[in-house]
């Protein structure tokens, strides 16, 4: 028995929001065996289990969590040519830096995203025209149904926009222990996104390093880079998903505006509309405050903890925004972060 189980551990420091009450039990696993040990502990005491990665996409309730929070700290990057086998507890941005430094492409636009590698397949992390589904070769998991370790090929993960089996149909079944990335030696860098194209306008083919540095700069400008006590960064990144709507609905909205409504194509007959734009049109602005909760001064989609905010303060602001957008556009914004204990629908793992 090597795992240490601690009691009443405050979860706030483990989240980028810096919000949340205590975990009744807390442990940190550095191997697949330790994960199994932790699941045994929870099962034998009939405790709900929650898997914590980087805490960058998480809002923990003020009451905390009555079960076992297992912090995944499996480390290691093994490289065989273009294949990178990365422990779930590795810091995502450090992995991007490592790959780009060796001139391997495929994740350069995902620089500066907070969180750990294990979280990336769960919500199919994406930014600036790239998403992890494009480069994941396999996801190694512990299957809690059979207690076996398995390597799931990408087709089995059913990736789509901010979605996979891990956060939808099979939620609570698998614990990610490692992600295998198949990258491309020598690029070329992926330049699909407007902000990035503008940044490199006129320049000849930028290198992978130049693109990842540009992404970090753009993220920093938008307060979407975790940095040095900056209150705009006490957030969970984008708080809402960008809604996908049908063409007819989109043209009805567009008809009400003189200027063009921003959108991205989202498959035949569908458009993705930036939630940030909808939120602004519904009357909110960067820097908006509702008590200690607020909207980032640099990006309307990031709800922030202005200082000593409780989860309930963030949820009150969420409710205000969702209601206003729904009133004006008949679109119900869906939150992007995971809620732990704060909602009836908890993301606990089934044992
Ligand atoms: N916009 C505003 N106000 C703002 C910011 C943006 O109106 O303050 C509108 C503009 O029309 C802008 C458009 O929203 O052109 C898109 O903005 P941005 O490029 O910043 O991207 P986003 O759609 O808001 C998504 C992801 C981010 C990702 C960026 C860059 C989602 C929910 N969010 O944001 O991911 O970094 O694209 O690719 O898909 C995250 O998931 O936590 C996240 C940060």
Boltz pocket constraint, residues with backbone or C-beta under 6 A from the ligand:
constraints:
  - pocket:
      binder: B
      contacts: [[A, 126], [A, 127], [A, 128], [A, 129], [A, 193], [A, 195], [A, 222], [A, 224], [A, 236], [A, 237], [A, 238], [A, 239], [A, 240], [A, 241], [A, 242], [A, 262], [A, 274], [A, 275], [A, 276], [A, 277], [A, 278], [A, 280], [A, 286], [A, 298], [A, 299], [A, 300], [A, 301], [A, 336]]
      max_distance: 6.0
